[in-house]
């Protein structure tokens, strides 16, 4: 049988394109599974394991070992010092990091570098749990920030220690800021050049960098050539308000059961940067909270609209989860141009540093696809209900196996 027998030329091309998209997405799923398995392997107590790690990961562990041997960080000594509960405002360029969080055990991460610097400077009080550590957001691999916020107890020059039921802000009124440790200067000397502490602020002990946050603002930078910016902006305004964004995120049915989020504002505006006659633009999105990969999925669909590949009405269609419960398969926008710009808190005034230098690179330009399959014609991912049913089936199967072993 000849290739294409029984199918028209256009139909065959469409079928092959659909297959290519499916294979691309399957490759990404396999890569994610491989990362998860690698993480599990790192916890294995096997006597013989061969691990191939990136140079930065080895560097972090080597520096931590050297620090321990030299006795540079004695936690028992640090615990005897006065302490203060503070918030730190961070800036970092995310290209070389496996995200902000160190919990995935993929190094380097911004968080692991931060704690290494805290140990080297002997500012850390207790372990991470004892320090009452919290972070505002968990930016993904490659994503940068100029407004990330964390909170924790740090060593202080205050004569009287801040006990767990005292308010750190009240204590600062009895001491001048100038008499306190210069947290910004001290930490920046110990941090790599692509991470900077921009400021610090005393906060009450019931403060949480995550749950006390009133809003988060992201910016996505891109070159505006050959894009219908008016169509993109009018389409993006459809995101404003409270919606179910399950078709604009990477679904985590195991841990996330509510996909409704509120977008407070949306804007596309030109930046003061041009290159070879091409204007740099930015998408500004502000919301109370965001789902996993939500911003990159929103931007990906907006680029399809800007390229004339999709109608602006596709936003309304995808937001109607009763009509479209299963997300069409599409690739997210690249991570490098995405920046966590700011985190909003009530009555938080950071004592900022004048040292804000940081290296930056990366190109946010999206390459136009030669062929495009309409979103509503693509294969779809499992719905939330289907994912939950699969998880429950797996759970029952595991329980049955455990019973049989008994």
C-alpha positions, 0 to 999 in steps of 0.5 A: 500500500502506498503512503497516503492511500485512502487519505487526501494530501491535506488530511495526511499532513494534518494527521502527521502533524498531530502525531508529531505534536503527540510525540513531542509532548510524550518526550517531555513527559518522559523527561519529567519521569526521568527527572523524578526517577533520578531524584528517587535514585539520589536517596537510594542507600545502595552501596554502589551507585554511579551518578553523573552530576553537573559541575554546579551541583558538585561545586555546591556540595564541595563548598559545603564540605569545605565549610564544615571541615573549616568549622566556618559554620557552627550552628550551636554558636549561632543559636546563642546569638540574638535573632530577628525574623526578617524578610529578604527581597531577592533578585536572580537570573534563572538560566543556570538554575533548576528553579528556585526550590531545592526540594527537587534535589536537582542542583544548582537551585537558587535556594541551595545557593542562598542557604549556603551563603547563610551558612558561610556568613553564620547568619542562619539560626537553626535548621530550615524548620527552626528558622521558620523559613518561607518563600513567596514563590517557586519559580521553575527552571530558567525563570528569573526574578527581581522581586522574590521574597523569603522570610526566616530568623537571622542572627542579629546584633540586638542585645535582647534576643527575639523570642518566638512570641515577640514582634520583630517590628516592635523590637526594631523601634528600640534599635537603629537600623544602622546598628543592625547587621548589614544583611544585604552587603554580607550576603551579597559577598557570599552569593554568586553573581547571578543572585543578589539580595536587594533588601531586608525588612523586619516582619512579625513572627506570624508573617509568611512569605507565601500566605501573607502575599497579596499579589504576584506580578509576572512579566514576559519579554518578547520581540514584537515583529510580525505579531498582531499586538492589538489582538494579543492585548484584547485577547489577554484582557479576557483573562482578567477576573476569576476563571478556571485555568486548568486549560492554561497550566500543567495539571497536578491532579495529585496535589491540586484540586482547585484550578480557579485563580484570579487575574487582577490585571493584564497589559502589553507595553513597549520597553525602552529597548530596540535591536536592529529596528525590532522593538522589545515588548513585555506582557505584564500579568498580575494575580493573587496566585498562579498555577504550575506553568500558568503564565507560560501557557497563557503566553503560548496561546497569546502568541498563536493569536498574535501570529494569526494562527488562532482566533481571539475567541479561543481564549473564551473557549478554553476558559469554558471548562464545562465545554472543554474539560480536556486541555488541547496539547500545545507547547508552553512559551520558553522559560528564559523571558519570564520574570517574577517581577514583584510580590505585594505585601501590606506595610512591607518596606525593604531597606534596599541596596544600591548594588543591583547589578546582574548578568542577563541574556536570552532571547524571548523571540518566539519562532513562527511555526511553518504549519499550525494545527488549530488548538481545538483540532489537536489531541487532548490531555486527560481531564482532571476527573480522568487523572483522579480516577487513574490515581485512585485506581493505582492507589487501590492496586497498591493496597491490594498488592500489600494485602497479598504480601501479608 
